[in-house]
Amino acid sequence: MYEYVKRCSSVIHTQTPDYIIMIRLKFYLKVLTGLPKSLYINLKYFGPSGWRLPIIVTWRTRLTEVKGSVLIKGRLSFGILRLGFSSVALSSFHEWNVWNVNGQLEINGRVDFGSGSKLFIGPHGSLVLGDNVLITACSEIICDHCINVEKDALISWNVLLMDTDAHPIRDHNNNIINPNRQITVGENVWIGCRTVVLKGAEIAKNSIVAANSTVNKIFTENNVVIGGAPAKIIKRDIVWKREHF
């Protein structure tokens, strides 16, 4: 709870005690109204240990599929993964979130999906999320193979990560010519709004992806800005930090 309030209030440097109290009350209200769905998810994945509520969702979360497995590295504690509790200026808490998990979700620290986030993991999919990953709002992850988002990554709103074409294409010998391929988002990467990250993409650590880009190839160079459709390196030797988030 403290870390959530600290994250939200740090954006506003003139916060007042009343503001902090309001943030706390709103948070607890969302927890309480979403409690039946949160309990269902946690008991489904963790059995009796699920009462600790390591996964919390708001009531505006569609539980399309609650299958597969969730692996949390370390001790189970309240709110390790939060779905629908944060937002940006152009999003709304009236947005619906989607939990559609049939494969494996691995969480290596605290993760925050903002309002309107949609998560799909297919039966053969594996999604790995590092510590302090923040997806601000209205973004979508479609994982049918393997997606790895490393620690401290910041994913803006209306971003799509998709490691599959969803529909196989075959040659005249009936061989699939568009197989699924892994996506890797490196440590401390900032992905700008309305970006599409497609199968086979790799973004090296400490990099920034410009808004409205399409990333579909491997970038091994650290500390760069990439952008465009398709994306290319547009600036090198950059440094950015996400302390104010």
Secondary structure, DSSP 8 states (H G I E B T S, - for coil): -HHHHHHHHTT-TT--HHHHHHHHHHHHHHHHHTHHHHHHHHHHHHGGGGGG-SEEE-SSEEEEEE-SEEEESS---TTSEEES----TT--TTS-EEEEESSEEEEES-EEE-TT-EEEE-TT-EEEEETTEEE-SS-EEEESSEEEE-TT-EE-TT-EEES--SS--B-TTS-BSS----EEE-TT-EE-TT-EEETT-EE-TT-EE-TT-EE-SEE--SS-EEEETTEEEEE-S-----TT-
